[in-house]
Amino acid sequence: MIHQPASSFYEAQTGEFVLEAEELLKLRETLTRVYVQRTGNPLWVVSEDMERDVFMSATEAQAHGIVDLVSVENTGDFAHSKKALLVQFGRTWVSKTRCRRFKSYRA
């Protein structure tokens, strides 16, 4: 699902409310730029998609450009599969590429 950033507004002073609204607008602009860059879709398409809830299947999301890969094969034991695209790093599952980059930063 694609959706614009949201906040649950609470009882606050006007100044705090304005600051939070400004932060949400900045976040929306940043997310929109990232989606445009990653998907290759025009700004107006991404903006319209973020304006309303857009639910997609995995293959639709891949065609839209917001998903890189869709797994179609059930390998059984995911954690030990040679075909697994993710590896466990601590208690978190991350992509093999990201794990390699993280290890090189730590070295």
Phi and psi in degrees as GROMACS dihedral restraints (atoms count N, CA, C in turn):
[ dihedral_restraints ]
;  ai    aj    ak    al  type     phi  dphi    fc
    3     4     5     6     1  -103.6    20    10
    4     5     6     7     1   137.4    20    10
    6     7     8     9     1  -156.1    20    10
    7     8     9    10     1   149.7    20    10
    9    10    11    12     1   -73.2    20    10
   10    11    12    13     1   157.2    20    10
   12    13    14    15     1   -59.1    20    10
   13    14    15    16     1   146.3    20    10
   15    16    17    18     1  -137.2    20    10
   16    17    18    19     1   162.6    20    10
   18    19    20    21     1  -143.0    20    10
   19    20    21    22     1   149.0    20    10
   21    22    23    24     1   -97.2    20    10
   22    23    24    25     1   105.9    20    10
   24    25    26    27     1   -71.4    20    10
   25    26    27    28     1   144.2    20    10
   27    28    29    30     1  -124.2    20    10
   28    29    30    31     1   173.4    20    10
   30    31    32    33     1   -69.8    20    10
   31    32    33    34     1   115.3    20    10
   33    34    35    36     1  -148.4    20    10
   34    35    36    37     1   167.7    20    10
   36    37    38    39     1   -68.9    20    10
   37    38    39    40     1   156.0    20    10
   39    40    41    42     1   -56.4    20    10
   40    41    42    43     1   -41.4    20    10
   42    43    44    45     1   -60.0    20    10
   43    44    45    46     1   -42.4    20    10
   45    46    47    48     1   -65.6    20    10
   46    47    48    49     1   -40.2    20    10
   48    49    50    51     1   -61.7    20    10
   49    50    51    52     1   -44.9    20    10
   51    52    53    54     1   -63.9    20    10
   52    53    54    55     1   -43.7    20    10
   54    55    56    57     1   -61.4    20    10
   55    56    57    58     1   -42.3    20    10
   57    58    59    60     1   -66.5    20    10
   58    59    60    61     1   -39.4    20    10
   60    61    62    63     1   -63.5    20    10
   61    62    63    64     1   -40.6    20    10
   63    64    65    66     1   -64.0    20    10
   64    65    66    67     1   -40.3    20    10
   66    67    68    69     1   -63.4    20    10
   67    68    69    70     1   -40.5    20    10
   69    70    71    72     1   -63.3    20    10
   70    71    72    73     1   -40.0    20    10
   72    73    74    75     1   -64.4    20    10
   73    74    75    76     1   -41.8    20    10
   75    76    77    78     1   -63.1    20    10
   76    77    78    79     1   -42.6    20    10
   78    79    80    81     1   -63.2    20    10
   79    80    81    82     1   -42.2    20    10
   81    82    83    84     1   -61.4    20    10
   82    83    84    85     1   -44.4    20    10
   84    85    86    87     1   -61.3    20    10
   85    86    87    88     1   -42.4    20    10
   87    88    89    90     1   -64.8    20    10
   88    89    90    91     1   -47.5    20    10
   90    91    92    93     1   -61.4    20    10
   91    92    93    94     1   -40.0    20    10
   93    94    95    96     1   -62.3    20    10
   94    95    96    97     1   -45.2    20    10
   96    97    98    99     1   -61.6    20    10
   97    98    99   100     1   -41.0    20    10
   99   100   101   102     1   -63.9    20    10
  100   101   102   103     1   -46.3    20    10
  102   103   104   105     1   -61.0    20    10
  103   104   105   106     1   -41.8    20    10
  105   106   107   108     1   -61.0    20    10
  106   107   108   109     1   -45.8    20    10
  108   109   110   111     1   -65.1    20    10
  109   110   111   112     1   -45.2    20    10
  111   112   113   114     1   -74.7    20    10
  112   113   114   115     1   -37.1    20    10
  114   115   116   117     1   -90.6    20    10
  115   116   117   118     1   -26.4    20    10
  117   118   119   120     1    79.6    20    10
  118   119   120   121     1     3.0    20    10
  120   121   122   123     1   -78.2    20    10
  121   122   123   124     1   151.3    20    10
  123   124   125   126     1   -64.3    20    10
  124   125   126   127     1   157.1    20    10
  126   127   128   129     1   -55.6    20    10
  127   128   129   130     1   -41.7    20    10
  129   130   131   132     1   -66.4    20    10
  130   131   132   133     1   -33.6    20    10
  132   133   134   135     1   -67.4    20    10
  133   134   135   136     1   -47.5    20    10
  135   136   137   138     1   -63.3    20    10
  136   137   138   139     1   -42.6    20    10
  138   139   140   141     1   -61.1    20    10
  139   140   141   142     1   -44.0    20    10
  141   142   143   144     1   -65.5    20    10
  142   143   144   145     1   -39.3    20    10
  144   145   146   147     1   -63.7    20    10
  145   146   147   148     1   -37.9    20    10
  147   148   149   150     1   -76.2    20    10
  148   149   150   151     1   -18.6    20    10
  150   151   152   153     1   -70.9    20    10
  151   152   153   154     1   -25.5    20    10
  153   154   155   156     1  -135.7    20    10
  154   155   156   157     1   164.5    20    10
  156   157   158   159     1   -69.3    20    10
  157   158   159   160     1   124.6    20    10
  159   160   161   162     1  -119.1    20    10
  160   161   162   163     1   106.7    20    10
  162   163   164   165     1   -94.1    20    10
  163   164   165   166     1   135.1    20    10
  165   166   167   168     1  -136.7    20    10
  166   167   168   169     1   153.9    20    10
  168   169   170   171     1   -75.7    20    10
  169   170   171   172     1   171.6    20    10
  171   172   173   174     1   -61.4    20    10
  172   173   174   175     1   -42.5    20    10
  174   175   176   177     1   -70.9    20    10
  175   176   177   178     1   -34.7    20    10
  177   178   179   180     1   -64.7    20    10
  178   179   180   181     1   -41.3    20    10
  180   181   182   183     1   -63.9    20    10
  181   182   183   184     1   -37.4    20    10
  183   184   185   186     1   -67.2    20    10
  184   185   186   187     1   -43.3    20    10
  186   187   188   189     1   -63.7    20    10
  187   188   189   190     1   -33.6    20    10
  189   190   191   192     1   -74.5    20    10
  190   191   192   193     1   -20.6    20    10
  192   193   194   195     1    99.4    20    10
  193   194   195   196     1     6.5    20    10
  195   196   197   198     1   -97.8    20    10
  196   197   198   199     1    -2.8    20    10
  198   199   200   201     1  -128.6    20    10
  199   200   201   202     1   133.5    20    10
  201   202   203   204     1   -79.5    20    10
  202   203   204   205     1   -50.6    20    10
  204   205   206   207     1  -131.9    20    10
  205   206   207   208     1   149.4    20    10
  207   208   209   210     1  -123.9    20    10
  208   209   210   211     1   122.4    20    10
  210   211   212   213     1   -78.4    20    10
  211   212   213   214     1   132.6    20    10
  213   214   215   216     1  -120.8    20    10
  214   215   216   217     1   -10.3    20    10
  216   217   218   219     1  -108.2    20    10
  217   218   219   220     1   127.9    20    10
  219   220   221   222     1   -90.1    20    10
  220   221   222   223     1   110.1    20    10
  222   223   224   225     1   -91.1    20    10
  223   224   225   226     1     4.6    20    10
  225   226   227   228     1    81.3    20    10
  226   227   228   229     1   -97.6    20    10
  228   229   230   231     1   -83.9    20    10
  229   230   231   232     1    88.3    20    10
  231   232   233   234     1   -57.3    20    10
  232   233   234   235     1   -44.1    20    10
  234   235   236   237     1   -63.6    20    10
  235   236   237   238     1   -28.5    20    10
  237   238   239   240     1  -109.0    20    10
  238   239   240   241     1     6.8    20    10
  240   241   242   243     1   -74.2    20    10
  241   242   243   244     1   136.6    20    10
  243   244   245   246     1   -70.2    20    10
  244   245   246   247     1   -20.8    20    10
  246   247   248   249     1   -88.1    20    10
  247   248   249   250     1    -1.5    20    10
  249   250   251   252     1   -63.2    20    10
  250   251   252   253     1   134.8    20    10
  252   253   254   255     1   -90.5    20    10
  253   254   255   256     1   -12.3    20    10
  255   256   257   258     1  -116.7    20    10
  256   257   258   259     1   151.8    20    10
  258   259   260   261     1  -128.9    20    10
  259   260   261   262     1   153.3    20    10
  261   262   263   264     1   -86.6    20    10
  262   263   264   265     1   124.5    20    10
  264   265   266   267     1  -120.8    20    10
  265   266   267   268     1   101.5    20    10
  267   268   269   270     1    70.1    20    10
  268   269   270   271     1  -125.9    20    10
  270   271   272   273     1  -102.0    20    10
  271   272   273   274     1     9.8    20    10
  273   274   275   276     1  -116.3    20    10
  274   275   276   277     1   141.1    20    10
  276   277   278   279     1   -91.9    20    10
  277   278   279   280     1   127.2    20    10
  279   280   281   282     1  -134.1    20    10
  280   281   282   283     1   163.4    20    10
  282   283   284   285     1   -67.8    20    10
  283   284   285   286     1   152.4    20    10
  285   286   287   288     1   -59.6    20    10
  286   287   288   289     1   -40.0    20    10
  288   289   290   291     1   -62.4    20    10
  289   290   291   292     1   -46.7    20    10
  291   292   293   294     1   -64.5    20    10
  292   293   294   295     1   -38.3    20    10
  294   295   296   297     1   -63.3    20    10
  295   296   297   298     1   -43.0    20    10
  297   298   299   300     1   -62.1    20    10
  298   299   300   301     1   -43.6    20    10
  300   301   302   303     1   -63.1    20    10
  301   302   303   304     1   -41.8    20    10
  303   304   305   306     1   -63.9    20    10
  304   305   306   307     1   -42.9    20    10
  306   307   308   309     1   -63.1    20    10
  307   308   309   310     1   -37.9    20    10
  309   310   311   312     1   -69.2    20    10
  310   311   312   313     1   -31.0    20    10
  312   313   314   315     1   -69.4    20    10
  313   314   315   316     1   -35.9    20    10
  315   316   317   318     1   -74.3    20    10
  316   317   318   319     1   -26.0    20    10
